[in-house]
Amino acid sequence: MTRPLAFITGGAKGIGFAISDEFACNGWDLVITGRDSMALTSAVASLQKSHPDISISAIEMDVRSKDSIASAFGSVKADAIDTLVNCAGVIIREPIETMSDDDWVEVIETDLSGVFRCSKAALPLLLKSARATVVNVGSIAGSVGIAGRSGYTAAKAGLEGLTRTMALEWADRNIRVNNIAPGWTMTEMVRKGIDDGRISETLLTDRIALSRLAQPSEIASAVYFMASPASSYITGQTLIVDGGITINGNT
């Protein structure tokens, strides 16, 4: 029996890697992409060691580049993509008054325009699947203001709107589109920030109802849920996975 295929942008690091592992654990073949060739190689080796029966391929791709995206999707050997996960993203921390136009464009192009471009490029292969889904990885920053992250919050807010519009436009083609909005998550980058004192874990956990940061695997489980038949009647929605930080009213 042919395994379903997930195409995961940003699938080699952090939450993206956890998503790749979650799909592999559930018997899916994978195509993972990213800009860092060394990270891609390492991710494939790790995933293949844990899941030797799964087909896993890596493609170096820049979601800011239309040509790079076209090349990546053109190289997919499978007949169909069953799920596209848009996880590639960047954060640039800078107050509005000192943020350069180049930094603003970098974030918008990666976190919002990249999702538009990849989803559009994936559509022909999604249409060949009997159960196609698109899962975007947003952020609670899409619904709240976070000082020093104007580009990021704007992009993630735009992603919520794009998700709803894609869901409406593609519903009659039997493609579901949803968005996952994680809160603070214990990625390697966040762990490094805590270890070197740039991030206070105590200040964060004091704001979170569940009093801890998410594990990447918990975000990955939510992404997989939105790709699976368990969510077959859900489309155009944003699922907040934040341990209750937004209900505290202080992010």
Residue pairs with C-beta under 8 A, 6 or more apart in sequence:
3 27
3 28
3 29
3 54
3 55
4 27
4 28
4 29
4 82
4 83
4 129
4 131
5 28
5 29
5 30
5 31
5 76
5 78
5 80
5 81
5 82
5 83
6 20
6 23
6 28
6 29
6 30
6 31
6 81
6 82
6 83
6 84
6 85
6 227
7 30
7 31
7 33
7 73
7 76
7 81
7 83
7 84
7 85
7 122
7 125
8 16
8 19
8 20
8 23
8 30
8 31
8 32
8 33
8 85
8 87
9 16
9 33
9 34
9 61
9 63
9 84
9 85
9 86
9 87
9 88
9 114
9 118
10 16
10 33
10 34
10 87
10 88
10 89
10 137
11 17
11 19
11 20
11 30
11 32
11 33
11 34
11 43
11 85
11 87
12 20
12 32
12 34
12 36
12 39
12 40
12 42
12 43
12 58
13 34
13 36
13 39
13 43
13 187
13 188
14 185
14 187
14 188
14 189
14 216
15 87
15 137
15 182
15 185
15 187
15 216
15 219
15 220
16 32
16 34
16 85
16 87
16 88
16 137
17 43
17 46
17 216
18 215
18 216
18 217
18 219
18 220
19 85
19 87
19 137
19 219
19 220
19 223
19 224
20 30
20 32
20 43
20 47
20 56
21 47
21 50
21 217
21 220
22 217
22 220
22 221
22 223
22 224
23 30
23 83
23 224
23 227
24 30
24 47
24 50
24 51
24 54
24 56
25 51
26 224
26 228
27 54
28 54
28 82
28 83
29 54
29 55
29 56
29 78
30 47
30 54
30 55
30 56
30 57
31 57
31 58
31 59
31 76
31 78
31 81
32 40
32 43
32 44
32 56
32 57
32 58
32 59
33 40
33 58
33 59
33 60
33 61
33 72
33 88
34 40
34 58
34 60
34 61
34 88
35 60
35 61
35 62
37 60
40 58
40 59
40 60
41 58
43 58
44 56
44 57
44 58
47 54
47 56
48 54
48 56
57 77
59 72
59 75
61 68
61 69
61 71
61 72
62 68
62 69
63 69
63 88
63 109
63 110
63 113
63 114
63 115
63 117
63 118
64 106
64 109
64 110
64 113
64 114
66 117
69 117
69 118
69 121
70 121
72 121
73 118
73 121
73 122
73 125
76 125
78 125
79 125
79 128
80 125
80 126
80 128
80 129
80 132
81 122
81 125
81 126
81 128
81 129
81 132
82 126
82 129
82 131
82 132
82 133
82 227
83 132
83 133
83 134
83 135
83 227
84 118
84 119
84 122
84 126
84 133
84 134
84 135
85 134
85 135
85 136
85 137
85 223
85 227
86 114
86 115
86 118
86 119
86 134
86 135
86 136
86 137
87 137
88 110
88 114
88 118
89 110
89 111
89 137
90 106
90 107
90 110
90 111
91 107
91 149
91 152
92 99
92 103
92 106
92 107
92 149
92 151
92 152
93 148
93 149
94 100
94 103
94 148
94 150
95 147
95 148
96 150
99 150
99 151
103 151
104 150
104 151
106 151
107 151
107 152
107 154
107 155
108 151
108 154
108 155
108 158
110 155
111 151
111 152
111 155
111 156
111 159
112 154
112 155
112 156
112 158
112 159
112 162
115 136
115 159
115 162
116 162
119 134
119 166
119 177
122 134
123 170
126 132
126 134
126 175
127 173
127 175
130 174
131 174
131 229
132 173
132 174
132 175
132 176
133 175
133 176
133 177
133 178
133 226
133 227
134 166
134 170
134 175
134 176
134 177
134 178
135 177
135 178
135 179
135 180
135 223
135 226
135 227
136 159
136 162
136 163
136 177
136 178
136 179
136 180
137 179
137 180
137 182
137 219
137 223
138 156
138 159
138 160
138 163
138 179
138 180
138 181
138 182
138 238
139 152
139 156
139 181
139 182
140 181
140 182
140 183
140 240
140 242
140 245
140 246
140 251
141 149
141 152
141 153
141 156
141 157
141 251
142 153
142 156
142 157
142 158
142 159
142 160
142 179
142 181
142 238
143 157
143 160
143 181
143 238
143 240
143 246
144 153
144 246
144 251
145 153
146 152
146 153
146 251
156 181
159 179
160 179
160 181
160 238
163 177
163 178
163 179
163 236
163 237
163 238
164 236
166 177
167 176
167 177
167 178
167 235
167 236
167 237
168 236
170 177
171 235
176 226
176 231
176 232
176 234
176 235
177 235
177 236
178 226
178 231
178 234
178 235
178 236
178 237
178 238
178 239
179 237
179 238
179 239
180 219
180 222
180 223
180 226
180 238
180 239
180 241
181 238
181 239
181 240
181 241
181 242
182 214
182 219
182 222
182 241
182 242
183 208
183 213
183 214
183 240
183 241
183 242
183 243
183 245
183 246
183 251
184 190
184 204
184 208
184 213
184 214
184 242
184 243
184 245
185 213
185 214
185 215
185 216
185 218
185 219
186 213
186 214
186 215
186 216
187 216
190 199
190 213
193 199
194 200
194 201
201 213
204 213
205 211
205 212
205 213
207 245
207 248
207 250
207 251
208 242
208 243
208 244
208 245
208 248
209 243
209 244
209 245
209 247
209 248
210 243
210 244
211 243
212 243
213 243
214 241
214 242
214 243
218 241
219 241
222 239
222 241
225 231
225 239
226 234
226 239
240 246
245 251
